[in-house]
Every structure is written in C-alpha cells, then in structure tokens.
Amino acid sequence: MTFWRYKGTKVYNRNVLGTFSGHILIRNAIDNGTLSYNEIYIREGERLDIISAQEYGDSSYWWIIAAASKIGWTLQVTGGTILKIPDLESTLTLVYK
C-alpha cells in the first residue's frame, strides 16, 4: 500500500500548503518586519501541531510556526523555545499571492 504524505493537505487559492518556497518567504518576512507575530514560550512536551490547533484552530498549519520560528521541520521542540506565531491570513496571503 502506498501512502501520499500530502493526503489531506489544505489548499489555499489552488496551491498546496507547506511548500519550501513558502518557508523561505515566511522567514524573510519575519526577519524584515513585514509580517507581524506574537511570541510564546513552549513548554516541555508541547508539539507544534497542537500549538497550531490552539492558535489557528487547525493543526495542519504547524509548518507556518516552524518557518517563522526558524526551527526546521519537526513537530517536537525543546521546552523553553520561543515560538513566533504570525497572523494566519497575512501569512497565507504572503505565501500564495
């Protein structure tokens, strides 16, 4: 049986979310101040998908938090890490304009 890693991936304006190029755009926008964000400290054992569900109402946007926070493509992050949580709609518009 073959599994497709993007099965169930959300689509925004006919584009699949979570692309590498989107990751770069988000990082650059955070660095140059064109994308606003809130910061939170992660506690030991918390995961990005759970935080994404709490912040955005959807766990599939964890990659946006990872990109903004420059932590790579992992769901599990060390406790005490500062996460940057950008505005979801602004981020999606930036990546898929």
N, C-alpha and C positions, 0 to 999 in steps of 0.2 A: 504494500500500500504506500502511495506517495502522499506526502503532506506538503502543502504550499505554505511557506512561512508568512505570506501576506494575506492568507484567507481571513476574511472578516475585517480587513484593514479599512479604515474610514477613507472616504473620498471627499475632496473639497474642490469645487469647481472642476470636476473631472480629472483631478490629479490625485495620485495615491499619496497619502501622508507618510512622513517618516523618511524622506529621501536624504542622502548625504549632502546634496547641494543645499537643501533646506537647513541642515545642521550648521553649515558654514554661514549662511545668511543670518541665522539667529545669533550665532556667536559674534559676528561682526556688528550687528545692530545693538547688541548689549554693550559691546566694547566702545562703540562710538556714541552711545547715549540716545539713539533714535528709537529704542524700544524700552518702554518703562516696565518695571518689575518690582515685586515685593520680595523680601528675603525672609527665609525661615531656617531655623536650625533643625536638622534631622536628628532624631533620637536613635539609639542603638536598636537595630532590628526593623526599622521602618524601610519601606521599599518605595521606589519612585512610582510604580503603578498605583499603589494605594494612595500616595500623596496626590497624584494626578486625579484620581477619583474624588478625593476630598476637595481639591482646589477647582477643578474644571467640571466635575460631575461625570467624568469619563476616564477610565484608566488607560485607554489607548493613547493618550497624549503624553505619556511619560517621557517620550523622546524629546519633547519640547523643553521640559525641565532639565533633562540631561544636557541638551545642547546649550541652553542658557547658562547652566552651572559649570560647563566645561568638565564634565565628569565621564564622558565616554558613553558607551552603550551597555550599561549594566543597570539592573533594577535594584540591586542591593548596594547600599552606600554606607560607609563608616559613620557611626554616630558622631555628632558634633560638626558634620559637614554643613556649610552654609549653602542652601539652595536658592537659586533665583527663579522666581515664578513670574514669567511675563504674562501680560494680558493675552488671553487666548485668541480673541478675534483679531487683534492687531498683529499677532504672530502669524496666524493663518493668512491674513491679507498680505503680509510681507513675503511669505514663502511662495504663495500661489497667486500673485498678481498678474 
